[in-house]
Amino acid sequence: MEHHENGVVNGRQEHEEALLALVEHRTREVKHLRYYISYYTSQLEEAEKRLLESKSKLALLRGVTSASSSHVDAEQVKVERESKIGSFHKSDGSCSSKNHLQSGLRLAHVGSKCSHSVPLPPSSLARVKVKSEKNQTQSISTERESIEVQGRGSKRKVFEQKEAEEVIRLICKNSKPESVLFQTSYYPCSSQHKRRLRCIAVSPVNDRQFVTSALDGVVNVWEVFQSKSNPHLITSTNCISPQQRWPEDIVWHPNGNSLLSVYSADGLDSQISVTDFSRVKDGGISNYVNFLEDKPHTKGVINSIAFLPRENTSFVTGGTDHAVVLWRENGHNKWKPEALHRNLHSSAVMGVSGMQYRQLVLSVGKDKRILGYDAHVGRTDFKQQVDSKCLSVLPNPCDFNLFMVQTGTPERQLRFFDIRSKRTELHAFGWKQESSESQSALINQAWSPNGVYITSGSADPMFHIFDIRYNGRKPSQSIESHDKRVFRVMWLRSLPLLISISSDLRLGLHQVV
């Protein structure tokens, strides 16, 4: 009897501790949301004032009376305020660097099963995906309106097509690049890893949180509270595989509650692990690493992993066995693999990704091939041969027709393509390397949230920034930031901040004006 009573008391205490942790978490969540509501309300008021001033000047220039202009402006502002999350003003692509970085925000803490979306300034073009507690996914397109209010009966596909052309039409339009202004170009902090850093990935639901992985097999979860402070280490997880392999590539699940890592197909090693961040225990985060049983890749390293953007329930992997594998969700942290193709590449597949339109899976390889595979109909949509090995592929976050391929050609490493023209190269950027002639597959790129800038690591202790509106081929900026090679630089949306990783075992923080 006494033993039973003790068990009841202990269970009640554990339940109380769990509720206390949940209350603390949701208190922080409410504070975050109140802060952003206040900030963006003031930003909206200022933007409306500037809009009215511009329209008044335009009306005067056209000879329209100020009275009628004010009446029209008031009506339009009223319509714009009543518009839903998906409706934004039209941006001309030349807004400030700070607005470029603030293109979207969803707040959620690691371990939270729900997320909150907050509409941001009109520089946002990204498609936001919100997953409800009932696991029902709803895609919200951030459609943009012109100054003349569009008819409400227009189909969403028409808006998306205009949106898709928005970034592509800016390529090579300017003779001079527009620089990103840094208030603090670099202040480093320890990565807390014991061996060389390998990957960095920003949370899809709260970009103040990001993860880093390294050759020590450890995955660290970080959070940045302010742009002028060092990131806070939330938790660390040992993700080393059963055969003592480190993660070769990592990706967040779109709901932000878990991280997927890829390893090797050699020695019967586990090929995929899922690190679950949603478990809360004793007021903290209990990380659970689950290694999937299925092993569809036949040999070598699995080089790349990416979720398909059209849905939250499938991702693709590419490996040195020439294969591209589609994994479909089959229960909580359970996935069923299906080989899309195994012989369409004649060498290692180095990068994979999905496009917004249709179920198109892109893959690139050391065989110099760029391949588009239609997973819905089960056949190749297009195949392109370039003059150098391909190391990665990265779709534009705003323009659903634009994608970038990294190649091994010096001074022409970054190639841009339109999915509609397939074989036409729109432009190419590149840089000289002092440390090495060969292009490393460990050097990766990242798009800015507005899809206009792209950052790239380098074999030298610096990173490069490219403005796709620039008609030259050189970087618009090269920032000396570390003591050794820089692998990748990621953009945050909710803070004017870039974060870099390097083989010097440090994280670099670069504050934008």
Secondary structure, DSSP 8 states (H G I E B T S, - for coil): -HHHHHHHHHHHHHHHHHHHHHHHHHHHHHHHHHHHHHHHHHHHHHHHHHHHHHHHHHHHHTT--HHHHHHHHHHHHHHHHHS-TTEE----S---HHHHH-S-EEE--TT-S--EEE---TT----EEEE-TT--EEEE--EE--SS---TTS-HHHHHHHHHHHHHTTTT-BSS-----EEEEEEEEE---SS-EEEEEE-SS-TTEEEEEETTSEEEEEE-SSTTS--EEEEEEE---TTS---SEEEE-TTSSEEEEE-BSGGG---EEEEE---EETTEE--EEEE-S-----SSBEEEEEE-TT-SSEEEEEETTS-EEEEEE-STT-EEEEEEESSS-SS-EEEEEE-SSTTEEEEEETTSEEEEEETTTTEEEEEEE-SS-EEEEEE-SS-TTEEEEEES-TT--EEEEETTTSS-EEEEE----SS-SS--TT--EEE-TTSSEEEE-BSSSEEEEEETTBSSSS-SEEEE--SS-EEEEEE-SSSSEEEEEETTSEEEEEEE-
